[in-house]
Structures are given as structure tokens and as C-alpha cells.
Amino acid sequence: MDNEYIQALRKEVKKEFTADKARYWHTIGVAETSACLAMRYGVDMQKAFTAGLLHDCAKCYSDEQLIEICESNNIEITQAERLSPYLLHAKAGAFFAGTKYGIDDEDICNAIRYHSTGHPGMTPLEEIVFIADYMEPLRNKADNLDEIRALVFKDIKEAIYRVTLSTIEYLKKRNKPIDPLTQETCDYYKSTGGF
């Protein structure tokens, strides 16, 4: 993966989001934030940028289309995903990363797959894309963004715990379903970090 490849990929992603400029700029924000965090945590910057760039590559599909994409490609759909099909954009995105964009790096594909829910014991690249999606510069709605942005460069694992806890609290307040994987991620990072 070199800069020329990444620039070509960036152009392809931009074409995908011609109807959704905000989603494109969010994607660029996640890619750049992922690259910055990769420098901090000693992860391959190009892999981080690529995973960030493709993390929402299936976001432009409707819930019904995401279900169809997953069912027709034998991608498991959990009960939580059936209740909240928008979560499937992560699994469909990982699938497209391989089939549409030619990514054969499992760590990149898994970073895309788990960027919404996380999972216990994420790889450093998975952690980076997960947290970058929450805190990239154009994000401005979460109450704890300033805290997370400062914390993530000191302790990414504590930042992940705080983000998952915040996400769970947000969903509970709105009486929305919580993906069990998000709860498991929160519990894992709480127990391993001693928070």
C-alpha cells in the first residue's frame, strides 16, 4: 500500500459520497485521525488511513439493502443487528473493502467491521478506527468529546471504555437497543483497565 494507491482509493470513496458531502468529510476526518493515532501508538499509518477511509464505505445503503447484502453474501446478522440494521454497514463495509476495493489485509477489514460496536480485545488498528470514528474533528454532538480527545493520546484503552460507556448511556436514555458486543466491549475495557 503506497501513497498513490491511497490517493486513488480516496478518489473512489469521494465518488461514492457525491450525494452525501458530510459523510465524505466525516470519512476524511476519520482517516486523518486514524493516521494521527497510528503515529502515536506505533501502528502502520497507511493501514490506519485506509481503514479510516473505508470505514463507512457501505453507509450509503438503506437498512433493507444492508440486510440483503449480508444475506446474499452469507454474512451473519445478529438479533441486535436485525433490531438496528444500520449497524450492518460495518460488516457490509468490511465485505466491500475486500471485494470492491481489493483490500486483503484482515486487520484493515476487521477495523472496518468493528468500528461501530468494538469487541473485547481489539487490535491496536481496530482500537484506533473505533475511537477515530467517535472523535474526528467534525464530530460535535457528544458531551465528552473534549475529554476523549485529550485522553486518547494518553490512554486509548481508557478512552474506549469511556466512549462505550457513553454510547450505552445514550442508547438507554433514548430507549434504543444496545448491541451486546458494545456492552461486552465496555465490560472488557473496564475490567482490563481497572476503571
Sine and cosine of phi, psi and omega as CSV:
sin_phi,cos_phi,sin_psi,cos_psi,sin_omega,cos_omega
0.00,0.00,0.88,-0.48,0.01,-1.00
-0.83,-0.55,0.04,-1.00,-0.06,-1.00
-0.88,0.47,-0.60,0.80,0.01,-1.00
-0.89,0.46,-0.69,0.72,0.03,-1.00
-0.88,0.47,-0.71,0.71,-0.03,-1.00
-0.90,0.43,-0.63,0.78,0.04,-1.00
-0.91,0.42,-0.63,0.77,0.05,-1.00
-0.90,0.43,-0.66,0.75,0.03,-1.00
-0.89,0.45,-0.66,0.75,0.02,-1.00
-0.87,0.50,-0.65,0.76,0.03,-1.00
-0.91,0.42,-0.64,0.77,0.03,-1.00
-0.89,0.45,-0.69,0.73,0.01,-1.00
-0.90,0.43,-0.64,0.77,0.02,-1.00
-0.87,0.48,-0.64,0.77,0.04,-1.00
-0.89,0.45,-0.63,0.78,0.00,-1.00
-0.88,0.48,-0.53,0.85,-0.09,-1.00
-0.96,-0.29,0.47,0.88,0.00,-1.00
-0.87,0.49,-0.52,0.85,0.00,-1.00
-1.00,0.06,-0.13,0.99,-0.06,-1.00
-0.68,-0.73,0.98,0.21,-0.05,-1.00
-0.87,0.49,-0.62,0.78,0.00,-1.00
-0.87,0.49,-0.65,0.76,0.01,-1.00
-0.91,0.41,-0.62,0.78,0.03,-1.00
-0.89,0.46,-0.72,0.69,-0.04,-1.00
-0.93,0.36,-0.54,0.84,0.13,-0.99
-0.88,0.48,-0.70,0.71,0.00,-1.00
-0.86,0.50,-0.70,0.71,0.04,-1.00
-0.89,0.46,-0.66,0.75,0.04,-1.00
-0.87,0.50,-0.67,0.74,0.02,-1.00
-0.92,0.38,-0.67,0.74,0.01,-1.00
-0.88,0.47,-0.72,0.69,-0.03,-1.00
-0.94,0.35,-0.63,0.77,0.05,-1.00
-0.91,0.42,-0.65,0.76,0.05,-1.00
-0.87,0.49,-0.68,0.73,0.02,-1.00
-0.89,0.45,-0.67,0.75,0.03,-1.00
-0.89,0.46,-0.71,0.71,0.02,-1.00
-0.92,0.39,-0.54,0.84,0.06,-1.00
-0.88,0.47,-0.65,0.76,0.06,-1.00
-0.87,0.49,-0.68,0.73,-0.04,-1.00
-0.91,0.42,-0.64,0.77,-0.13,-0.99
-0.96,-0.26,0.21,0.98,0.11,-0.99
0.94,0.35,0.56,0.83,0.03,-1.00
-0.96,-0.27,0.49,-0.87,0.01,-1.00
-0.83,0.56,0.88,-0.47,-0.06,-1.00
-0.90,0.44,-0.64,0.77,-0.02,-1.00
-0.92,0.39,-0.62,0.78,0.07,-1.00
-0.90,0.43,-0.67,0.74,-0.01,-1.00
-0.90,0.43,-0.70,0.72,0.01,-1.00
-0.89,0.46,-0.69,0.72,-0.01,-1.00
-0.89,0.46,-0.72,0.69,0.01,-1.00
-0.89,0.46,-0.66,0.75,0.05,-1.00
-0.90,0.44,-0.63,0.78,-0.02,-1.00
-0.91,0.42,-0.56,0.83,-0.05,-1.00
-0.98,-0.18,0.00,1.00,-0.15,-0.99
-0.86,0.51,-0.53,0.85,0.00,-1.00
-0.93,-0.36,0.43,0.90,-0.10,-1.00
-0.91,0.42,-0.23,0.97,0.06,-1.00
-0.93,-0.36,0.21,0.98,-0.07,-1.00
-0.94,0.33,-0.34,0.94,-0.06,-1.00
-0.99,0.14,0.03,1.00,0.00,-1.00
-1.00,-0.08,0.54,-0.84,0.05,-1.00
-0.95,0.32,0.25,-0.97,0.05,-1.00
-0.84,0.55,-0.68,0.73,-0.01,-1.00
-0.90,0.44,-0.66,0.75,0.03,-1.00
-0.91,0.41,-0.64,0.77,0.01,-1.00
-0.89,0.45,-0.66,0.75,0.05,-1.00
-0.89,0.46,-0.70,0.71,0.01,-1.00
-0.89,0.46,-0.70,0.72,0.02,-1.00
-0.86,0.51,-0.73,0.69,-0.03,-1.00
-0.93,0.38,-0.72,0.70,-0.01,-1.00
-0.89,0.45,-0.66,0.75,-0.05,-1.00
-0.97,0.26,-0.21,0.98,0.02,-1.00
-0.89,-0.45,0.34,0.94,0.05,-1.00
0.81,0.58,0.64,0.77,0.08,-1.00
-0.99,-0.11,0.84,-0.55,-0.05,-1.00
-0.85,0.53,0.66,-0.75,0.11,-0.99
-0.88,-0.48,0.88,-0.47,-0.01,-1.00
-0.98,0.18,0.21,-0.98,0.05,-1.00
-0.87,0.50,-0.66,0.75,0.02,-1.00
-0.88,0.48,-0.62,0.79,0.02,-1.00
-0.95,0.32,-0.51,0.86,0.08,-1.00
-0.93,0.37,-0.56,0.83,0.04,-1.00
-0.97,0.25,-0.50,0.87,-0.01,-1.00
-0.73,-0.68,0.96,0.30,-0.13,-0.99
-0.87,0.49,-0.35,0.94,0.04,-1.00
-0.86,0.52,-0.42,0.91,0.04,-1.00
-0.89,0.46,-0.40,0.92,-0.03,-1.00
-0.92,0.40,-0.24,0.97,0.02,-1.00
-0.87,0.49,-0.45,0.90,0.01,-1.00
-0.95,0.32,-0.73,0.68,0.03,-1.00
-0.92,0.39,-0.68,0.73,0.04,-1.00
-0.90,0.44,-0.61,0.80,0.03,-1.00
-0.89,0.45,-0.66,0.75,0.05,-1.00
-0.90,0.45,-0.64,0.77,0.05,-1.00
-0.89,0.46,-0.74,0.67,0.01,-1.00
-0.90,0.43,-0.55,0.83,0.03,-1.00
-0.83,0.56,-0.66,0.75,0.01,-1.00
-0.98,0.20,-0.73,0.69,-0.14,-0.99
-1.00,0.10,-0.58,0.82,-0.08,-1.00
-0.99,-0.11,-0.59,0.81,-0.09,-1.00
-0.95,-0.31,0.01,1.00,0.12,-0.99
0.95,0.33,0.41,0.91,0.03,-1.00
-0.99,0.12,0.87,-0.50,0.01,-1.00
-0.92,-0.38,0.26,0.97,0.02,-1.00
-1.00,-0.04,0.91,-0.41,-0.08,-1.00
-0.88,0.48,-0.59,0.81,-0.01,-1.00
-0.91,0.41,-0.64,0.77,0.06,-1.00
-0.90,0.44,-0.74,0.67,-0.01,-1.00
-0.88,0.47,-0.64,0.77,0.03,-1.00
-0.94,0.34,-0.55,0.83,0.07,-1.00
-0.89,0.46,-0.61,0.79,0.07,-1.00
-0.94,0.35,-0.72,0.69,-0.06,-1.00
-0.86,0.52,-0.61,0.79,-0.12,-0.99
-0.96,-0.30,0.25,0.97,-0.09,-1.00
-0.94,0.34,-0.31,0.95,0.01,-1.00
-1.00,-0.06,-0.65,0.76,-0.10,-1.00
-0.98,-0.22,-0.43,0.90,-0.20,-0.98
0.94,0.34,-0.06,-1.00,0.16,-0.99
-0.26,-0.97,0.41,-0.91,0.01,-1.00
-0.85,0.52,0.68,-0.73,0.08,-1.00
0.93,0.37,0.66,0.75,0.00,-1.00
-0.88,0.48,0.47,-0.88,0.13,-0.99
-0.94,0.33,0.30,-0.96,0.05,-1.00
-0.83,0.56,-0.62,0.78,0.03,-1.00
-0.92,0.40,-0.67,0.74,0.04,-1.00
-0.87,0.49,-0.68,0.73,0.03,-1.00
-0.87,0.50,-0.69,0.72,-0.05,-1.00
-0.89,0.46,-0.74,0.67,-0.05,-1.00
-0.94,0.35,-0.61,0.79,0.05,-1.00
-0.84,0.54,-0.77,0.64,-0.08,-1.00
-0.97,0.25,-0.56,0.83,0.02,-1.00
-0.89,0.46,-0.59,0.81,0.02,-1.00
-0.89,0.45,-0.54,0.84,-0.02,-1.00
-0.98,0.20,-0.58,0.82,-0.23,-0.97
-0.88,-0.48,0.13,0.99,-0.03,-1.00
-0.81,0.58,0.37,-0.93,-0.19,-0.98
-0.83,0.56,-0.46,0.89,-0.02,-1.00
-1.00,0.09,-0.17,0.99,0.07,-1.00
-0.95,0.32,0.68,-0.74,-0.03,-1.00
-0.51,-0.86,0.19,0.98,-0.12,-0.99
-0.99,-0.15,-0.51,0.86,-0.05,-1.00
-0.95,0.31,0.66,-0.75,-0.03,-1.00
-0.91,0.42,-0.48,0.88,-0.12,-0.99
-0.98,-0.18,0.34,0.94,-0.09,-1.00
-0.87,0.49,-0.72,0.70,-0.01,-1.00
-0.87,0.49,-0.67,0.74,0.03,-1.00
-0.88,0.47,-0.72,0.69,-0.02,-1.00
-0.91,0.42,-0.68,0.73,-0.01,-1.00
-0.88,0.47,-0.57,0.82,0.05,-1.00
-0.97,0.23,-0.68,0.74,-0.07,-1.00
-0.92,0.39,-0.61,0.79,-0.16,-0.99
-0.87,0.49,-0.49,0.87,0.01,-1.00
-0.99,0.14,-0.19,0.98,0.06,-1.00
-0.99,-0.14,-0.70,0.71,-0.11,-0.99
-0.47,-0.88,1.00,-0.07,-0.06,-1.00
-0.90,0.43,-0.54,0.84,-0.03,-1.00
-0.93,0.37,-0.66,0.76,0.07,-1.00
-0.92,0.40,-0.61,0.79,0.04,-1.00
-0.87,0.49,-0.67,0.74,0.02,-1.00
-0.90,0.44,-0.68,0.73,0.05,-1.00
-0.85,0.52,-0.74,0.68,-0.05,-1.00
-0.91,0.40,-0.60,0.80,0.03,-1.00
-0.92,0.38,-0.71,0.71,0.00,-1.00
-0.92,0.40,-0.63,0.77,0.04,-1.00
-0.89,0.46,-0.70,0.72,0.02,-1.00
-0.89,0.47,-0.66,0.75,0.02,-1.00
-0.89,0.45,-0.70,0.71,0.01,-1.00
-0.89,0.45,-0.71,0.71,0.02,-1.00
-0.88,0.47,-0.66,0.75,0.02,-1.00
-0.87,0.49,-0.72,0.69,-0.01,-1.00
-0.92,0.40,-0.63,0.77,0.02,-1.00
-0.89,0.46,-0.70,0.71,0.00,-1.00
-0.87,0.50,-0.53,0.85,-0.02,-1.00
-0.99,-0.12,0.13,0.99,0.03,-1.00
0.83,0.56,0.66,0.75,0.00,-1.00
-0.97,-0.23,0.45,-0.89,0.01,-1.00
-0.92,0.40,0.56,-0.83,0.03,-1.00
-0.94,-0.34,0.83,-0.56,0.04,-1.00
-0.91,0.41,0.79,-0.61,0.00,-1.00
-0.82,0.58,-0.51,0.86,0.01,-1.00
-0.91,0.42,-0.57,0.82,0.06,-1.00
-0.91,0.40,-0.67,0.74,0.04,-1.00
-0.90,0.44,-0.68,0.73,0.03,-1.00
-0.89,0.47,-0.63,0.78,0.03,-1.00
-0.90,0.44,-0.72,0.69,0.03,-1.00
-0.86,0.52,-0.75,0.66,-0.02,-1.00
-0.88,0.48,-0.67,0.74,-0.01,-1.00
-0.89,0.46,-0.77,0.64,-0.05,-1.00
-0.94,0.34,-0.47,0.88,0.09,-1.00
-0.92,0.38,-0.73,0.69,-0.07,-1.00
-0.95,0.32,-0.62,0.79,-0.03,-1.00
-0.98,0.20,-0.41,0.91,0.00,-1.00
-0.99,-0.11,-0.22,0.97,0.00,-1.00
0.93,0.36,0.55,0.83,-0.04,-1.00
-1.00,0.06,0.00,0.00,0.00,0.00
